[in-house]
Amino acid sequence: DLNKLFVALKNNNLIADDTDSVSFLSAFNGVEISKIYKKIKWIGTKNLCVYFIYQLLQKKLVEEEKMWSQLEHLFIDKNGRPMKGGADKKNKMVSQEIPYPNGSIKIDSILNLI
């Protein structure tokens, strides 16, 4: 359930407290990007955000076709910068060029709740 996911990410300090639930839910419900006005501020590392999206894809909770472009348009880092290059980072994780990020176990635990 996306609402449980939203609350768990907030409670685990992975998304900012001022993240709007409507924006978050819209991002994962296939709402057209141009209709989502408030960005989701990811407080964790960029690699952890990429890992989070990758795990959503693995669990078939989102569609890959749109997810990486949505990541870049809807998520910003804690400094307000867009999350660019998510697909490349994911490919490097999958091919083990880079390790899974610190905090990946926390993401796994959160996703096991939903």
DOGU-411590 format. One record per residue: residue number from 0; z, y, x of N, C-alpha, C in turn. Coordinates in Angstrom, 3 decimals, padded with zeros to 6 digits, m for minus. Layout:
<rs>
{num=NUM	n_w=Z	n_v=Y	n_u=X	ca_w=Z	ca_v=Y	ca_u=X	c_w=Z	c_v=Y	c_u=X} .
...
</rs>
This chain:
<rs>
{num=0	n_w=000.000	n_v=m001.189	n_u=000.844	ca_w=000.000	ca_v=000.000	ca_u=000.000	c_w=000.000	c_v=001.245	c_u=000.884} .
{num=1	n_w=m000.943	n_v=002.126	n_u=000.634	ca_w=m001.104	ca_v=003.313	ca_u=001.485	c_w=000.088	c_v=004.253	c_u=001.424} .
{num=2	n_w=000.761	n_v=004.297	n_u=000.288	ca_w=001.924	ca_v=005.168	ca_u=000.190	c_w=003.047	c_v=004.690	c_u=001.109} .
{num=3	n_w=003.273	n_v=003.373	n_u=001.165	ca_w=004.274	ca_v=002.802	ca_u=002.077	c_w=003.887	c_v=003.098	c_u=003.524} .
{num=4	n_w=002.604	n_v=002.997	n_u=003.813	ca_w=002.107	ca_v=003.272	ca_u=005.162	c_w=002.384	c_v=004.722	c_u=005.543} .
{num=5	n_w=002.087	n_v=005.629	n_u=004.631	ca_w=002.325	ca_v=007.059	ca_u=004.850	c_w=003.796	c_v=007.322	c_u=005.176} .
{num=6	n_w=004.692	n_v=006.774	n_u=004.364	ca_w=006.131	ca_v=006.975	ca_u=004.563	c_w=006.583	c_v=006.362	c_u=005.893} .
{num=7	n_w=006.104	n_v=005.158	n_u=006.194	ca_w=006.510	ca_v=004.494	ca_u=007.439	c_w=006.035	c_v=005.274	c_u=008.674} .
{num=8	n_w=004.823	n_v=005.805	n_u=008.631	ca_w=004.320	ca_v=006.588	ca_u=009.768	c_w=005.148	c_v=007.851	c_u=009.956} .
{num=9	n_w=005.528	n_v=008.482	n_u=008.858	ca_w=006.381	ca_v=009.674	ca_u=008.947	c_w=007.765	c_v=009.305	c_u=009.486} .
{num=10	n_w=008.345	n_v=008.246	n_u=008.929	ca_w=009.701	ca_v=007.842	ca_u=009.333	c_w=009.760	c_v=007.419	c_u=010.802} .
{num=11	n_w=008.641	n_v=006.954	n_u=011.334	ca_w=008.589	ca_v=006.532	ca_u=012.734	c_w=008.040	c_v=007.620	c_u=013.658} .
{num=12	n_w=007.988	n_v=008.838	n_u=013.156	ca_w=007.548	ca_v=009.998	ca_u=013.933	c_w=006.170	c_v=009.806	c_u=014.554} .
{num=13	n_w=005.261	n_v=009.242	n_u=013.776	ca_w=003.885	ca_v=009.086	ca_u=014.256	c_w=002.947	c_v=010.123	c_u=013.648} .
{num=14	n_w=003.292	n_v=010.601	n_u=012.452	ca_w=002.565	ca_v=011.732	ca_u=011.872	c_w=003.580	c_v=012.827	c_u=011.572} .
{num=15	n_w=003.113	n_v=014.071	n_u=011.589	ca_w=004.004	ca_v=015.225	ca_u=011.427	c_w=004.652	c_v=015.241	c_u=010.043} .
{num=16	n_w=005.857	n_v=015.795	n_u=009.987	ca_w=006.597	ca_v=015.897	ca_u=008.730	c_w=005.838	c_v=016.688	c_u=007.675} .
{num=17	n_w=005.051	n_v=017.669	n_u=008.114	ca_w=004.338	ca_v=018.496	ca_u=007.135	c_w=002.992	c_v=017.897	c_u=006.712} .
{num=18	n_w=002.742	n_v=016.651	n_u=007.092	ca_w=001.509	ca_v=015.985	ca_u=006.666	c_w=001.537	c_v=015.801	c_u=005.156} .
{num=19	n_w=000.474	n_v=016.203	n_u=004.531	ca_w=000.323	ca_v=016.158	ca_u=003.086	c_w=m000.081	c_v=014.753	c_u=002.647} .
{num=20	n_w=000.666	n_v=014.170	n_u=001.713	ca_w=000.366	ca_v=012.808	ca_u=001.271	c_w=m001.011	c_v=012.713	c_u=000.619} .
{num=21	n_w=m001.436	n_v=013.747	n_u=m000.087	ca_w=m002.754	ca_v=013.728	ca_u=m000.733	c_w=m003.853	c_v=013.635	c_u=000.324} .
{num=22	n_w=m003.727	n_v=014.408	n_u=001.394	ca_w=m004.720	ca_v=014.356	ca_u=002.476	c_w=m004.726	c_v=012.990	c_u=003.131} .
{num=23	n_w=m003.539	n_v=012.461	n_u=003.389	ca_w=m003.434	ca_v=011.152	ca_u=004.034	c_w=m004.069	c_v=010.067	c_u=003.168} .
{num=24	n_w=m003.689	n_v=010.015	n_u=001.909	ca_w=m004.216	ca_v=008.989	ca_u=001.013	c_w=m005.719	c_v=009.140	c_u=000.824} .
{num=25	n_w=m006.186	n_v=010.387	n_u=000.741	ca_w=m007.621	ca_v=010.645	ca_u=000.589	c_w=m008.402	c_v=010.145	c_u=001.798} .
{num=26	n_w=m007.828	n_v=010.291	n_u=002.979	ca_w=m008.503	ca_v=009.874	ca_u=004.212	c_w=m008.812	c_v=008.382	c_u=004.206} .
{num=27	n_w=m007.977	n_v=007.600	n_u=003.543	ca_w=m008.141	ca_v=006.150	ca_u=003.552	c_w=m008.675	c_v=005.589	c_u=002.234} .
{num=28	n_w=m008.938	n_v=006.462	n_u=001.286	ca_w=m009.459	ca_v=006.014	ca_u=m000.003	c_w=m010.933	c_v=006.327	c_u=m000.193} .
{num=29	n_w=m011.617	n_v=006.694	n_u=000.881	ca_w=m013.048	ca_v=006.923	ca_u=000.797	c_w=m013.451	c_v=008.267	c_u=000.227} .
{num=30	n_w=m012.512	n_v=009.205	n_u=000.131	ca_w=m012.852	ca_v=010.547	ca_u=m000.343	c_w=m013.755	c_v=011.203	c_u=000.697} .
{num=31	n_w=m014.754	n_v=011.924	n_u=000.226	ca_w=m015.695	ca_v=012.584	ca_u=001.127	c_w=m014.937	c_v=013.526	c_u=002.074} .
{num=32	n_w=m015.268	n_v=013.457	n_u=003.351	ca_w=m014.555	ca_v=014.225	ca_u=004.383	c_w=m014.497	c_v=015.714	c_u=004.046} .
{num=33	n_w=m015.598	n_v=016.264	n_u=003.550	ca_w=m015.653	ca_v=017.706	ca_u=003.284	c_w=m014.684	c_v=018.135	c_u=002.184} .
{num=34	n_w=m014.185	n_v=017.184	n_u=001.404	ca_w=m013.253	ca_v=017.520	ca_u=000.321	c_w=m011.788	c_v=017.420	c_u=000.758} .
{num=35	n_w=m011.553	n_v=017.008	n_u=001.989	ca_w=m010.179	ca_v=016.907	ca_u=002.511	c_w=m009.965	c_v=018.116	c_u=003.421} .
{num=36	n_w=m009.068	n_v=018.993	n_u=002.997	ca_w=m008.923	ca_v=020.278	ca_u=003.689	c_w=m007.817	c_v=020.298	c_u=004.734} .
{num=37	n_w=m006.770	n_v=019.510	n_u=004.534	ca_w=m005.654	ca_v=019.541	ca_u=005.476	c_w=m005.748	c_v=018.350	c_u=006.418} .
{num=38	n_w=m005.677	n_v=018.616	n_u=007.705	ca_w=m005.763	ca_v=017.569	ca_u=008.724	c_w=m004.444	c_v=016.796	c_u=008.822} .
{num=39	n_w=m004.552	n_v=015.581	n_u=009.340	ca_w=m003.382	ca_v=014.745	ca_u=009.581	c_w=m002.999	c_v=014.921	c_u=011.050} .
{num=40	n_w=m001.799	n_v=015.439	n_u=011.277	ca_w=m001.353	ca_v=015.667	ca_u=012.661	c_w=m000.643	c_v=014.418	c_u=013.165} .
{num=41	n_w=m001.276	n_v=013.771	n_u=014.149	ca_w=m000.728	ca_v=012.566	ca_u=014.767	c_w=000.155	c_v=012.998	c_u=015.926} .
{num=42	n_w=001.423	n_v=012.591	n_u=015.903	ca_w=002.377	ca_v=013.017	ca_u=016.924	c_w=002.369	c_v=012.079	c_u=018.124} .
{num=43	n_w=002.042	n_v=010.805	n_u=017.896	ca_w=001.981	ca_v=009.842	ca_u=018.994	c_w=000.794	c_v=010.118	c_u=019.905} .
{num=44	n_w=000.573	n_v=009.269	n_u=020.869	ca_w=m000.542	ca_v=009.452	ca_u=021.796	c_w=m001.871	c_v=009.179	c_u=021.095} .
{num=45	n_w=m002.939	n_v=009.711	n_u=021.676	ca_w=m004.272	ca_v=009.472	ca_u=021.121	c_w=m004.590	c_v=007.979	c_u=021.127} .
{num=46	n_w=m004.265	n_v=007.302	n_u=022.217	ca_w=m004.536	ca_v=005.866	ca_u=022.297	c_w=m003.793	c_v=005.095	c_u=021.207} .
{num=47	n_w=m002.596	n_v=005.550	n_u=020.865	ca_w=m001.840	ca_v=004.877	ca_u=019.809	c_w=m002.503	c_v=005.114	c_u=018.451} .
{num=48	n_w=m003.049	n_v=006.296	n_u=018.241	ca_w=m003.784	ca_v=006.587	ca_u=017.004	c_w=m005.018	c_v=005.686	c_u=016.907} .
{num=49	n_w=m005.725	n_v=005.554	n_u=018.007	ca_w=m006.905	ca_v=004.677	ca_u=018.037	c_w=m006.482	c_v=003.237	c_u=017.755} .
{num=50	n_w=m005.384	n_v=002.805	n_u=018.363	ca_w=m004.875	ca_v=001.453	ca_u=018.125	c_w=m004.536	c_v=001.267	c_u=016.641} .
{num=51	n_w=m003.906	n_v=002.265	n_u=016.050	ca_w=m003.558	ca_v=002.226	ca_u=014.630	c_w=m004.812	c_v=002.024	c_u=013.775} .
{num=52	n_w=m005.835	n_v=002.815	n_u=014.012	ca_w=m007.084	ca_v=002.694	ca_u=013.244	c_w=m007.721	c_v=001.325	c_u=013.496} .
{num=53	n_w=m007.725	n_v=000.901	n_u=014.740	ca_w=m008.293	ca_v=m000.415	ca_u=015.083	c_w=m007.580	c_v=m001.531	c_u=014.314} .
{num=54	n_w=m006.267	n_v=m001.445	n_u=014.222	ca_w=m005.521	ca_v=m002.476	ca_u=013.494	c_w=m005.810	c_v=m002.418	c_u=011.993} .
{num=55	n_w=m006.013	n_v=m001.221	n_u=011.463	ca_w=m006.410	ca_v=m001.111	ca_u=010.051	c_w=m007.754	c_v=m001.802	c_u=009.825} .
{num=56	n_w=m008.653	n_v=m001.642	n_u=010.781	ca_w=m009.962	ca_v=m002.292	ca_u=010.693	c_w=m009.822	c_v=m003.804	c_u=010.773} .
{num=57	n_w=m008.983	n_v=m004.274	n_u=011.683	ca_w=m008.760	ca_v=m005.713	ca_u=011.857	c_w=m008.216	c_v=m006.349	c_u=010.571} .
{num=58	n_w=m007.361	n_v=m005.601	n_u=009.879	ca_w=m006.757	ca_v=m006.113	ca_u=008.651	c_w=m007.636	c_v=m005.833	c_u=007.429} .
{num=59	n_w=m008.822	n_v=m005.285	n_u=007.681	ca_w=m009.789	ca_v=m004.983	ca_u=006.607	c_w=m009.226	c_v=m003.986	c_u=005.589} .
{num=60	n_w=m008.370	n_v=m003.075	n_u=006.060	ca_w=m007.812	ca_v=m002.057	ca_u=005.172	c_w=m008.703	c_v=m000.820	c_u=005.105} .
{num=61	n_w=m009.618	n_v=m000.703	n_u=006.053	ca_w=m010.613	ca_v=000.381	ca_u=006.054	c_w=m011.941	c_v=m000.189	c_u=006.538} .
{num=62	n_w=m013.017	n_v=000.563	n_u=006.296	ca_w=m014.345	ca_v=000.139	ca_u=006.732	c_w=m014.705	c_v=000.833	c_u=008.034} .
{num=63	n_w=m015.183	n_v=000.063	n_u=009.000	ca_w=m015.476	ca_v=000.622	ca_u=010.320	c_w=m016.587	c_v=001.652	c_u=010.288} .
{num=64	n_w=m017.550	n_v=001.430	n_u=009.409	ca_w=m018.718	ca_v=002.309	ca_u=009.363	c_w=m018.329	c_v=003.787	c_u=009.314} .
{num=65	n_w=m017.318	n_v=004.113	n_u=008.529	ca_w=m016.924	ca_v=005.513	ca_u=008.346	c_w=m015.694	c_v=005.905	c_u=009.141} .
{num=66	n_w=m014.896	n_v=004.938	n_u=009.551	ca_w=m013.569	ca_v=005.255	ca_u=010.048	c_w=m013.553	c_v=006.090	c_u=011.312} .
{num=67	n_w=m014.437	n_v=005.841	n_u=012.261	ca_w=m014.351	ca_v=006.597	ca_u=013.515	c_w=m014.765	c_v=008.043	c_u=013.321} .
{num=68	n_w=m015.752	n_v=008.296	n_u=012.477	ca_w=m016.115	ca_v=009.700	ca_u=012.212	c_w=m014.993	c_v=010.371	c_u=011.432} .
{num=69	n_w=m014.342	n_v=009.633	n_u=010.526	ca_w=m013.226	ca_v=010.217	ca_u=009.789	c_w=m012.059	c_v=010.504	c_u=010.718} .
{num=70	n_w=m011.812	n_v=009.616	n_u=011.664	ca_w=m010.737	ca_v=009.847	ca_u=012.632	c_w=m010.944	c_v=011.186	c_u=013.331} .
{num=71	n_w=m012.163	n_v=011.426	n_u=013.771	ca_w=m012.446	ca_v=012.650	ca_u=014.510	c_w=m012.366	c_v=013.896	c_u=013.628} .
{num=72	n_w=m012.656	n_v=013.768	n_u=012.346	ca_w=m012.631	ca_v=014.922	ca_u=011.452	c_w=m011.271	c_v=015.153	c_u=010.798} .
{num=73	n_w=m010.496	n_v=014.101	n_u=010.624	ca_w=m009.272	ca_v=014.228	ca_u=009.837	c_w=m007.982	c_v=014.213	c_u=010.642} .
{num=74	n_w=m007.990	n_v=013.588	n_u=011.803	ca_w=m006.781	ca_v=013.533	ca_u=012.624	c_w=m006.855	c_v=014.580	c_u=013.726} .
{num=75	n_w=m005.724	n_v=015.236	n_u=013.949	ca_w=m005.592	ca_v=016.143	ca_u=015.095	c_w=m004.381	c_v=015.684	c_u=015.890} .
{num=76	n_w=m004.383	n_v=016.032	n_u=017.186	ca_w=m003.228	ca_v=015.656	ca_u=017.999	c_w=m002.101	c_v=016.666	c_u=017.795} .
{num=77	n_w=m000.986	n_v=016.441	n_u=018.459	ca_w=000.181	ca_v=017.309	ca_u=018.252	c_w=m000.071	c_v=018.746	c_u=018.690} .
{num=78	n_w=m001.134	n_v=018.963	n_u=019.468	ca_w=m001.497	ca_v=020.321	ca_u=019.889	c_w=m002.590	c_v=020.926	c_u=019.019} .
{num=79	n_w=m002.985	n_v=020.207	n_u=017.956	ca_w=m003.979	ca_v=020.733	ca_u=017.029	c_w=m005.425	c_v=020.463	c_u=017.410} .
{num=80	n_w=m005.629	n_v=019.646	n_u=018.449	ca_w=m007.007	ca_v=019.335	ca_u=018.890	c_w=m007.541	c_v=018.101	c_u=018.158} .
{num=81	n_w=m008.849	n_v=018.088	n_u=017.880	ca_w=m009.425	ca_v=016.920	ca_u=017.200	c_w=m009.337	c_v=015.664	c_u=018.060} .
{num=82	n_w=m009.279	n_v=014.516	n_u=017.401	ca_w=m009.215	ca_v=013.216	ca_u=018.076	c_w=m010.641	c_v=012.724	c_u=018.323} .
{num=83	n_w=m011.217	n_v=013.104	n_u=019.419	ca_w=m012.600	ca_v=012.727	ca_u=019.732	c_w=m012.642	c_v=011.454	c_u=020.563} .
{num=84	n_w=m013.737	n_v=010.700	n_u=020.429	ca_w=m013.959	ca_v=009.528	ca_u=021.270	c_w=m013.180	c_v=008.287	c_u=020.885} .
{num=85	n_w=m012.772	n_v=008.191	n_u=019.626	ca_w=m011.980	ca_v=007.047	ca_u=019.188	c_w=m012.687	c_v=005.715	c_u=019.340} .
{num=86	n_w=m013.970	n_v=005.677	n_u=018.999	ca_w=m014.716	ca_v=004.407	ca_u=019.076	c_w=m014.788	c_v=003.919	c_u=020.525} .
{num=87	n_w=m014.998	n_v=004.848	n_u=021.465	ca_w=m015.053	ca_v=004.466	ca_u=022.886	c_w=m013.711	c_v=003.902	c_u=023.360} .
{num=88	n_w=m012.626	n_v=004.578	n_u=022.966	ca_w=m011.293	ca_v=004.099	ca_u=023.356	c_w=m011.033	c_v=002.711	c_u=022.774} .
{num=89	n_w=m011.428	n_v=002.511	n_u=021.518	ca_w=m011.242	ca_v=001.211	ca_u=020.869	c_w=m012.008	c_v=000.132	c_u=021.621} .
{num=90	n_w=m013.248	n_v=000.424	n_u=021.995	ca_w=m014.059	ca_v=m000.561	ca_u=022.726	c_w=m013.417	c_v=m000.919	c_u=024.063} .
{num=91	n_w=m012.812	n_v=000.056	n_u=024.720	ca_w=m012.147	ca_v=m000.208	ca_u=026.001	c_w=m010.893	c_v=m001.061	c_u=025.804} .
{num=92	n_w=m010.200	n_v=m000.851	n_u=024.684	ca_w=m009.027	ca_v=m001.694	ca_u=024.396	c_w=m009.461	c_v=m003.132	c_u=024.124} .
{num=93	n_w=m010.493	n_v=m003.276	n_u=023.324	ca_w=m010.975	ca_v=m004.613	ca_u=022.955	c_w=m011.462	c_v=m005.372	c_u=024.187} .
{num=94	n_w=m012.163	n_v=m004.672	n_u=025.082	ca_w=m012.675	ca_v=m005.326	ca_u=026.291	c_w=m011.620	c_v=m005.410	c_u=027.395} .
{num=95	n_w=m010.429	n_v=m004.916	n_u=027.099	ca_w=m009.284	ca_v=m004.933	ca_u=028.014	c_w=m009.492	c_v=m004.087	c_u=029.263} .
{num=96	n_w=m010.387	n_v=m003.078	n_u=029.181	ca_w=m010.512	ca_v=m002.115	ca_u=030.277	c_w=m009.268	c_v=m001.246	c_u=030.345} .
{num=97	n_w=m008.683	n_v=m000.977	n_u=029.167	ca_w=m007.407	ca_v=m000.262	ca_u=029.117	c_w=m006.444	c_v=m001.108	c_u=028.276} .
{num=98	n_w=m005.160	n_v=m001.055	n_u=028.601	ca_w=m004.189	ca_v=m001.870	ca_u=027.852	c_w=m003.891	c_v=m001.260	c_u=026.486} .
{num=99	n_w=m003.327	n_v=m002.067	n_u=025.608	ca_w=m002.830	ca_v=m001.510	ca_u=024.354	c_w=m001.759	c_v=m000.489	c_u=024.703} .
{num=100	n_w=m001.676	n_v=000.591	n_u=023.942	ca_w=m000.744	ca_v=001.668	ca_u=024.298	c_w=000.717	c_v=001.309	c_u=024.019} .
{num=101	n_w=001.610	n_v=002.049	n_u=024.693	ca_w=003.035	ca_v=001.945	ca_u=024.372	c_w=003.188	c_v=002.303	c_u=022.903} .
{num=102	n_w=003.986	n_v=001.573	n_u=022.198	ca_w=004.179	ca_v=001.833	ca_u=020.773	c_w=003.326	c_v=000.949	c_u=019.883} .
{num=103	n_w=002.474	n_v=000.127	n_u=020.493	ca_w=001.601	ca_v=m000.723	ca_u=019.675	c_w=002.417	c_v=m001.718	c_u=018.842} .
{num=104	n_w=003.560	n_v=m002.146	n_u=019.363	ca_w=004.414	ca_v=m003.080	ca_u=018.616	c_w=004.970	c_v=m002.386	c_u=017.365} .
{num=105	n_w=005.273	n_v=m001.100	n_u=017.492	ca_w=005.756	ca_v=m000.334	ca_u=016.340	c_w=004.680	c_v=m000.271	c_u=015.252} .
{num=106	n_w=003.436	n_v=m000.035	n_u=015.660	ca_w=002.318	ca_v=m000.005	ca_u=014.712	c_w=002.187	c_v=m001.369	c_u=014.027} .
{num=107	n_w=002.240	n_v=m002.435	n_u=014.809	ca_w=002.138	ca_v=m003.781	ca_u=014.245	c_w=003.232	c_v=m004.021	c_u=013.205} .
{num=108	n_w=004.459	n_v=m003.590	n_u=013.506	ca_w=005.585	ca_v=m003.774	ca_u=012.577	c_w=005.353	c_v=m003.004	c_u=011.280} .
{num=109	n_w=004.858	n_v=m001.781	n_u=011.407	ca_w=004.579	ca_v=m000.954	ca_u=010.220	c_w=003.517	c_v=m001.621	c_u=009.358} .
{num=110	n_w=002.450	n_v=m002.076	n_u=009.992	ca_w=001.342	ca_v=m002.678	ca_u=009.228	c_w=001.739	c_v=m004.014	c_u=008.596} .
{num=111	n_w=002.714	n_v=m004.688	n_u=009.179	ca_w=003.192	ca_v=m005.926	ca_u=008.572	c_w=003.961	c_v=m005.688	c_u=007.277} .
{num=112	n_w=004.406	n_v=m004.442	n_u=007.078	ca_w=005.135	ca_v=m004.095	ca_u=005.861	c_w=004.214	c_v=m003.949	c_u=004.652} .
{num=113	n_w=002.934	n_v=m003.667	n_u=004.925	ca_w=002.038	ca_v=m003.408	ca_u=003.788	c_w=001.107	c_v=m004.574	c_u=003.518} .
</rs>
